[in-house]
Amino acid sequence: MSDLRPAAVIVLAAGEGTRMKSSIPKVLHTIGGRSLVGHAVRAARGVQPQHLAVVVRHERDQVAPHVLGLDAAVVIADQDAVKGTGRAVECGLEALPADLAGTVVVTMGDTPLLTAETLLGLVRAHEDAGGAVTLVASTPPDPTGYGRVVRDAEGGVQAIVEQKDASPEQLALREVNSGIYAFEAALLREALAEVGTDNAQGEKYLTDVVAIARGRGRPVHAHLVADLWQTEGVNDKVQLARLGAELNRRTVEAAMRAGAIVVDPATTWLDADVTIGRDTVVHPGTQIHGASTIGSDCVIGPDTTLTDVEVGDGASVVRTQAELAVVGPGATVGPFSFLRPGTRLGAGGKIGGFVETKNAVIGDGAKVPHLTYCGDAMIGAGANIGAGTIFANYDGVTKGRTEVGAHAFVGSNSVVVAPRTIGAGAYVAAGSAVVSDVAPGQLGVTRAQQRNVDGWVARRRAGTASDTAAREASADPAAVDPQSTDTEGGTR
């Protein structure tokens, strides 16, 4: 690839995108977990250009920081008030070294399925032909809206005619210009200086460079791309969804070819940066977003949404929502669990049904099985947190942290009032409100002594089904005295 490195790639991302009907700049809309311009920058960087520039104008204060957040080495070029793709490229060149020489590739910020491999093929075709201009062309079923490629008798590119400027005969042509080019840098710079705005749109067209190159006797070639999706741009939210679905289809297919088992590709959504190991089963209704990494031999789903989550080999995550969490090898999560950021479940650990965790480190083999809120906690290896336990981590002003030692046991329906430490091997009795630390090996109990009041049902619920059942179950029904006046709840 190093021999084919272009001198520069210029990505055009200055347009308003009015058809999107959105307060979000068009190039910042996302598919597959990346912005449209993010896909464009990734493809451009994939050909290893010496320089990479992104031209911005509309909502510059949003677009420029976003681009630099993706790739800090990008050169941001600002388009001025002169409209048109030709002026946009000219502004891009002005932001690059004045002595730039070699091949300059121009791409669009709204063609998210374009790949680095296709751009590399364009550069190779351009340099092999020794031409001044090489454009990427395609033949869509409906060419409406695209500039038509007009060829000469020898098959060379004679001109590019925009839809609004085309004659009826030109509109009948099916070969269209994608807006993706490779130029000889010197020719591009000189030709753009000659391009005017005398057209239906009053814009400086980049396509006019083709006519100027032809007028100088320089060859112009078309590089035909069969994969039409790679040249399709996003102009409205219908196209955004359409390209998003196609990108997802390709991403899911790639995951399956790499060894994942996707039960229902139609209901499985994977972002472009997701990785899934071999023989992991992904059940229907699953969405895996961001930079999530799933190991081998896992079970994911059904009805699961993971965002920036790491799942170790052999783990199971069922009917769960998780974000910025780590699930260790062989661990189990779900069903109906909510793992909030900062959750780390150790190898062989368990987060069970209807459990919510946040900023919680749960050690190897530790279990939080049922109906629990575990927030701001450190749970030691092998510990067990009983059903219905609440880690009361917030006092209305500050967050407190709880530490539970290795192989400790917290009984069901307990409340641990943070900040609190429960030592290794300690026990907390069921139903306790833990308001002081429990040392290693101690039993912590905070509850009143139980009292059983004889005859209460006969006195307070006389004639009910409970009363009848109690009398029938009593060894000596006559011993139940409904006349007693004991109202203190004591035993007789």
PEKA-V429079 format. One record per pair of residues at least 4 apart in sequence whose ideal C-beta (glycine too) atoms are under 8 Angstrom apart, sorted by the first residue. I is the first residue (numbers start at 1). J is the second residue. Records with the same first field share a line. If there is no record, write none. Layout:
I->J, J
//
This chain:
1->5, 47, 48, 120
2->48
4->47, 120, 123, 124, 127
5->47, 48, 49, 50
6->47, 49, 50, 102, 103, 104, 105, 123, 182
7->49, 50, 51, 100, 101, 102, 103, 104, 185
8->49, 50, 51, 52, 53, 92, 96, 100, 102, 104, 105, 185
9->44, 47, 49, 51, 52, 53, 104, 105, 106, 107, 119
10->53, 54, 55, 77, 89, 92, 93, 104, 105, 106, 107
11->37, 40, 41, 44, 52, 53, 54, 55, 107, 108, 109
12->55, 85, 88, 89, 92, 106, 107, 108, 109, 179
13->27, 37, 40, 54, 55, 56, 63, 67, 109, 110
14->55, 56, 57, 58, 79, 88
15->26, 27, 57, 58, 109, 110
16->26, 58
17->22, 25, 26, 27, 58, 110, 235
19->235, 236
20->24, 26, 29, 234, 235, 236, 237, 240
21->236, 237
22->26, 29, 237
24->28, 29
25->29, 58, 59, 62, 63
26->36, 110, 234
27->35, 36, 37, 40, 63, 109, 110
28->35, 36, 37, 59, 62, 63, 66
29->35, 36, 234, 237, 240
30->34, 35, 36, 38
31->36, 39, 112, 240, 243, 244, 247, 248
32->39, 112, 244, 247, 248, 251, 271, 272
33->271, 272, 273, 274, 289, 290
34->38, 39, 42, 112, 271, 272, 273
35->39, 66, 70
36->40, 109, 110, 112, 234
37->41, 54, 63, 66, 67, 70, 109, 110
38->42, 66, 70
39->43, 111, 112, 113, 114, 272
40->44, 107, 108, 109, 110, 111, 112, 114
41->45, 52, 54, 67, 70, 71, 74
42->46, 70, 116
43->47, 107, 114, 115, 116, 118, 119
44->49, 52, 105, 107, 116, 119
45->49, 52, 71, 116
46->115, 116, 117, 119, 120
47->105, 116, 119, 120, 123
49->105
50->102
51->75, 96, 97, 100
52->71, 73, 74, 75
53->74, 75, 76, 77, 92, 95, 96
54->64, 67, 74, 75, 76, 77, 109
55->77, 78, 79, 88, 89, 91, 92
56->60, 63, 64, 67, 76, 77, 78, 79
57->78, 79, 80, 88
58->63
59->63
60->64, 78
61->65
62->66
63->67
64->68, 76
65->69
66->70
67->71, 74, 76
68->72, 74, 76
70->74
75->95, 96
76->95
77->91, 92, 94, 95, 96
78->91, 95
79->87, 88, 91
80->87, 91
82->87, 197, 204
83->87, 197, 201, 202, 203, 204
84->88, 197, 201, 203, 204, 205, 206
85->89, 179, 203, 204, 205, 206, 207
86->90, 192, 195, 203, 204, 205, 206, 207, 208, 209
87->91, 203, 204
88->92, 206
89->93, 106, 188, 192, 206
90->94, 192, 193, 204
91->95
92->96, 106
93->100, 104, 185, 188, 189, 192
96->100
100->104, 185
101->185, 186
102->184, 185
103->123, 126, 127, 182, 183, 184, 185
104->182, 183, 184, 185, 188
105->119, 122, 123, 180, 181, 182, 183
106->179, 180, 181, 182, 183, 206
107->111, 114, 119, 179, 180
108->179, 180, 233
110->233, 234, 235
111->178, 179, 180, 230, 231, 232, 233, 234
112->234, 243, 247
113->227, 229, 230, 232, 243, 246, 247, 250
114->118, 119, 180, 230, 231
115->119, 230
116->120
117->121
118->122, 136, 225, 227, 230
119->123, 180
120->124
121->125, 223, 225
122->126, 134, 136, 180, 182, 223
123->127, 182
124->128
125->129, 134, 182, 221, 223
126->131, 134, 182, 221, 223
129->134, 219, 221
130->219
131->184, 218, 219, 220, 221
132->183, 184, 187, 213, 216, 218, 219, 220
133->157, 181, 182, 183, 184, 187, 209, 210, 213, 218, 220, 221
134->181, 182, 220, 221, 222, 223
135->149, 157, 160, 177, 178, 180, 181, 182, 210, 220, 221, 222, 223
136->177, 178, 179, 180, 181, 222, 223, 224, 225, 231
137->149, 175, 176, 177, 178, 222, 223, 224, 225
138->175, 176, 178, 224, 225, 226, 228, 231
139->143, 174, 175, 176, 224, 228
140->146, 174, 176, 228, 232
143->148, 173, 174, 175, 176
144->163
145->163
146->163, 176, 177, 178
147->160, 161, 162, 163, 176, 177, 179, 207
148->160, 161, 163, 166, 170, 171, 173, 175, 176, 177
149->157, 160, 173, 175, 176, 177, 222
150->157, 158, 159, 160, 161, 170, 173
151->155, 156, 157, 158, 175, 222
152->156, 157, 158
156->219, 220, 221
157->210, 214, 220, 221, 222
158->214, 220
159->207, 210, 211, 214
160->177, 207, 210
161->165, 166, 167, 170, 207
162->166, 199, 200, 201, 205, 207
163->171
164->199, 200, 201
165->199, 200
166->170, 171
167->171
168->172
169->173
175->222, 224
177->207
178->225, 231
179->206, 231, 233
180->231
181->206
182->223
183->187, 188, 209
184->188, 218
185->189
186->190
187->191, 209, 213, 216, 218
188->192, 209
189->193
190->194
191->195, 208, 209, 212, 213
192->204, 206, 209
194->212
195->204, 205, 206, 208, 209, 212
196->204, 208
197->202, 203, 204
199->203, 205
204->208
207->211
208->212
209->213
210->214, 220
211->215
212->216
213->218, 219, 220
214->218, 220
225->230, 231
227->231
228->232
229->243, 246
232->239, 243
233->239
234->239, 240, 243
235->239
236->240
237->241
238->242
239->243
240->244
241->245
242->246
243->247
244->248
245->249
246->250
247->251, 272
248->252, 269, 270
249->253, 265
250->254
251->255, 270, 271, 272, 274
252->256, 262, 265, 268, 269, 270
253->257, 265
254->258
255->260, 262, 270, 274, 276, 282
256->260, 261, 262, 265
258->276, 278
259->276, 277, 278, 279, 280, 296
260->276, 277, 278, 279, 280, 282
261->279, 280, 281, 282
262->268, 282
263->268, 281, 282, 283, 284
264->268, 283, 284, 285
267->284, 285, 286
268->282, 284, 285, 286, 287
269->286, 287, 288, 289
270->274, 276, 287, 288
271->288, 289, 290, 291, 292
273->290, 291
274->288, 289, 290, 291, 292, 293, 294
275->292, 293, 294
276->280, 282, 288, 294
277->294, 295, 296, 297, 298, 313
278->296, 297
279->296, 297
280->294, 295, 296, 297, 298, 299, 300
281->298, 299, 300
282->286, 288, 300, 301
283->299, 300, 301, 302, 303, 304
284->301, 302, 303
285->301, 302, 303, 304
286->300, 301, 302, 303, 304, 305, 306
287->304, 305, 306
288->292, 294, 300, 305, 306, 309
289->305, 306, 307, 308
290->307, 308, 309
291->308
292->306, 307, 308, 309, 310, 311
293->310, 311
294->298, 300, 306, 311
295->311, 312, 313, 314, 315, 329
296->313, 314
297->313, 314
298->311, 312, 313, 314, 315, 316, 317
299->315, 316, 317, 318
300->304, 306, 311, 316, 317
301->317, 318, 319
302->318, 319
303->319
304->317, 318, 319, 320, 321, 334
305->320, 321, 322
306->311, 317, 320, 321, 322, 323
307->322, 323, 324
308->323, 324
309->322, 323, 324, 325, 326, 327, 339
310->325, 326, 327
311->315, 317, 327
312->326, 327, 328, 329, 330, 331, 347
313->329, 330
314->329, 330
315->327, 328, 329, 330, 331, 332, 333
316->331, 332, 333, 334
317->322, 327, 332, 333, 334
318->332, 333, 334, 335
319->334, 335, 336, 337
320->333, 334, 335, 336, 337, 338, 339
321->337, 338, 339
322->327, 333, 337, 338, 339, 340, 343
323->339, 340, 341
324->340, 341, 342, 343
325->339, 340, 341, 342, 343, 344, 345, 357
326->343, 344, 345
327->331, 333, 339, 345
328->344, 345, 346, 347, 348, 349, 364
329->347, 348
330->347, 348
331->345, 346, 347, 348, 349, 350, 351
332->349, 350, 351, 352
333->337, 339, 345, 350, 351
334->351, 352, 353
335->353
336->353, 354
337->351, 352, 353, 354, 355, 356, 357
338->355, 356, 357
339->343, 345, 351, 357
340->356, 357, 358, 359, 375
341->358, 359
342->358, 359, 360
343->351, 357, 358, 359, 360, 362
344->360, 361, 362
345->349, 350, 351, 362
346->361, 362, 363, 364, 365, 366, 381
347->364, 365
348->364, 365
349->362, 363, 364, 365, 366, 367
350->366, 367, 368, 369
351->355, 357, 362, 368
352->367, 368, 369, 370, 372
353->369, 370, 371
354->370, 371, 372
355->368, 369, 370, 371, 372, 373, 374
356->372, 373, 374, 375
357->362, 368, 373, 374, 375
358->374, 375, 376
359->375, 376, 377
360->374, 375, 376, 377, 378, 379
361->377, 378, 379
362->366, 368, 374, 377, 379
363->379, 380, 381, 382, 383, 406
364->381, 382
365->381, 382
366->379, 380, 381, 382, 383, 384, 385
367->383, 384, 385
368->372, 374, 379, 385, 389
369->384, 385, 386, 387
370->387, 388
371->387, 388
372->385, 387, 388, 389, 390
373->389, 390, 391
374->379, 385, 389, 391
375->391, 393, 394
376->391, 393, 399, 400, 401, 402, 418
377->391, 393, 401, 402, 403, 404, 418
378->401, 402, 403, 404
379->383, 385, 404
380->403, 404, 405, 406, 407, 408, 424
381->406, 407
382->406, 407
383->404, 405, 406, 407, 408, 409, 410
384->408, 409, 410
385->389, 404, 410
386->409, 410, 411, 412, 413, 414, 430
387->412, 413
388->412, 413, 414
389->410, 412, 413, 414, 415, 416
390->414, 415, 416
391->402, 416, 418
392->415, 416, 417, 418
393->399, 400, 401, 402, 418
394->398, 399, 400
395->400
399->418
400->417, 418, 419, 420
401->418, 419
402->416, 418, 419, 420, 421, 422
403->420, 421, 422
404->408, 410, 416, 422
405->421, 422, 423, 424, 425, 426, 440
406->424, 425
407->424, 425
408->422, 423, 424, 425, 426, 427, 428
409->426, 427, 428
410->414, 416, 422, 427, 428
411->427, 428, 429, 430, 431, 432
412->430, 431
413->430, 431
414->428, 429, 430, 431, 432, 433, 434
415->432, 433, 434
416->420, 422, 428, 434
417->433, 434, 435
420->434, 435, 436, 437
421->437, 438
422->426, 428, 434, 437, 438, 444
423->437, 438, 439, 440, 441, 442
424->440, 441
425->440, 441
426->438, 439, 440, 441, 442, 443, 444
427->438, 442, 443, 444
428->432, 434, 438, 443, 444, 445
429->443, 444, 445, 446, 447
431->447
432->444, 445, 446, 447
433->446, 447
434->438, 444, 446
435->446
436->444
438->442, 443, 444
451->489, 490, 491
452->491
453->486, 489, 490, 491
454->480, 491, 492
455->459, 480, 481, 482, 484, 486, 492
456->460, 461, 489
457->461, 464, 466, 467, 470
458->462, 467, 470, 471, 480, 481, 482
459->482, 484
461->466, 467
462->467, 482
463->467
464->468
465->469
466->470
467->471
468->472
469->473
470->474, 480
471->477, 480
472->477
474->479, 480
475->479
484->492
486->490, 492
//
